Amino acid sequence: MKNRFILTLSCPDRSGIVAAVTQFIAQHQGNILSASQHGEPTTKTFFMRTEIDSDSLKTGFDQFKNNFETIADTFDMNWHLEDSAIKKRVVLLASKQTHCLADILYRWHIDELFCDIPCVISNHSDVENVADWYHVPFHYVPFEDNDNTKSFEQVSSLIDEYNADIIVLARFMRIMPSDLCEKYFGKMINIHHSFLPAFIGANPYQKAFNKGVKLVGATCHYVTEDLDEGPIIEQDVVRIHHGHTPEDIRRLGRNMERMVLASGLRHHLESRVIIHANKTIVF
């Protein structure tokens, strides 16, 4: 695959945005490999994602980025430019259930996910076996039932030490404190074992069984201080019927969790997600 610069932006919607961006790229002899845009009529906001063949440009990354500032200022853009050749650093957090953790590590191991995984953090020491299988450094951080301030400080310190670009809560069954939610906003994603906003909180599969629903699902979302209410990146569902037991539903749900988390993480790694208020635009 060709190396590319990925430009994502949002700004007040007006005429001339696409023309200005594409003309700027052409002036730098850039070849556009992919371009997607969306105008949101309710908020009058414009969103755009463009992939540019970096080898076609007559300038390097820094110069191209600096030159784009004029366009960005003209249209009052929130924007980001990144080099696809640079791997993002993904720190994984997990608790006792390791199906999502093992799935992400496997996809990374076979190069299905283009990223680096510098460490795994868990509040269960036996999770080390999973990390060791993939030769990934493991950190055990014990949590108590009362005050976990020190534990979360240690987690945050490890995340910063490993210079994480994104933090994945792969069934990390602890509620992140508001200061960490704010610190890592847009960089921390969670997999919730329910099709949000239905059945938030604990034991959603049992709740689904009790309710007699015909579909259960999973939701990958960014973490905010409002529990299970952050901007949604990806969702999917699986059909169930009256003959399924709670364990059947959990089994089907775990399969869905793995797929939805991997898909959501891929979207983030490829810079396909733009957060807008409490929603996302996913290109």
C-alpha positions, 0 to 999 in steps of 0.5 A, spaced: 500 500 500 502 506 498 504 511 503 499 517 504 498 523 508 491 523 511 487 530 512 481 530 516 477 536 518 471 539 520 468 547 519 462 551 518 459 549 512 460 554 506 461 554 498 468 553 496 471 548 501 472 542 497 475 546 491 480 550 496 483 543 499 483 540 492 486 546 489 491 546 495 493 539 494 494 540 486 498 546 487 503 541 491 503 536 486 499 531 490 495 525 488 488 524 491 487 517 493 481 517 496 476 523 498 470 523 502 465 529 505 459 530 509 455 536 510 451 536 516 445 540 515 442 541 522 449 544 525 451 547 518 458 543 519 462 540 513 466 534 514 472 531 510 477 526 509 482 526 504 488 521 503 494 523 499 499 519 496 505 522 500 510 520 494 507 525 489 508 531 493 513 536 492 514 537 499 515 533 506 510 532 511 512 538 515 512 543 510 505 541 507 502 541 514 505 548 515 502 551 508 495 548 509 495 553 515 492 558 511 487 554 508 485 552 515 484 559 518 480 561 512 475 556 513 476 556 521 477 549 520 479 544 526 483 539 522 489 534 523 494 531 518 498 524 519 503 520 516 500 513 515 507 510 515 507 512 522 504 506 527 500 509 532 501 506 539 495 502 542 495 500 550 490 495 552 487 494 558 483 488 560 480 485 566 478 477 567 475 476 561 480 476 555 476 474 549 477 482 546 484 482 549 486 476 545 483 478 539 486 484 538 493 481 540 492 476 535 489 481 529 496 485 531 500 479 531 498 477 524 498 484 521 491 485 520 491 492 525 497 496 523 499 499 530 504 498 535 502 495 542 507 497 547 504 494 553 498 490 556 495 493 563 490 489 567 487 488 574 488 481 574 495 478 574 493 471 570 492 476 564 499 476 564 499 469 560 495 472 554 500 478 554 506 473 554 504 469 549 505 475 544 511 477 548 508 484 550 510 487 556 505 486 562 503 490 568 499 488 573 495 494 577 491 491 583 484 495 585 481 495 591 473 495 592 474 502 596 478 507 594 482 506 587 485 513 586 492 510 587 491 505 582 488 509 577 494 514 578 499 508 576 495 506 570 495 513 567 503 513 569 504 507 565 499 510 559 504 516 559 510 512 560 509 508 553 506 514 550 500 511 548 496 514 542 490 510 544 488 506 550 483 500 548 479 498 554 478 491 552 473 489 557 476 493 563 471 492 568 473 499 572 469 505 571 474 510 569 475 517 573 472 523 570 479 526 570 482 521 566 476 521 561 478 528 560 485 527 559 484 522 554 478 524 551 478 522 543 484 517 545 480 512 549 475 507 546 471 502 550 467 495 548 460 495 551 457 488 551 450 491 549 447 495 543 447 502 547 443 506 549 439 499 551 442 495 557 447 500 560 451 498 566 453 491 568 450 484 566 446 487 560 446 480 557 442 477 563 437 484 562 436 482 555 434 475 557 430 477 562 427 482 557 426 477 552 429 481 546 430 478 539 437 482 538 443 483 542 449 487 540 455 490 542 458 498 542 465 501 541 465 508 543 469 513 546 470 514 553 467 520 557 465 521 564 458 519 563 458 512 563 457 508 557 454 515 553 460 517 549 460 518 542 459 511 538 464 509 533 461 502 531 455 497 533 453 491 530 447 486 533 446 478 532 439 475 532 437 471 538 430 467 539 426 464 545 430 457 545 437 461 547 439 461 554 443 466 558 449 463 556 448 462 549 446 470 549 453 471 552 457 466 547 454 470 541 455 477 545 462 475 546 463 474 538 460 480 537 464 484 542 470 482 538 468 484 531 465 490 533 471 492 538 476 490 532 472 494 527 472 500 531 479 500 533 481 500 525 476 506 524 480 510 529 487 507 527 486 509 520 483 516 522 476 515 519 472 518 525 471 525 527 468 527 533 462 532 533 458 533 539 456 527 542 456 523 535 461 521 530 462 522 523 465 515 520 468 515 513 
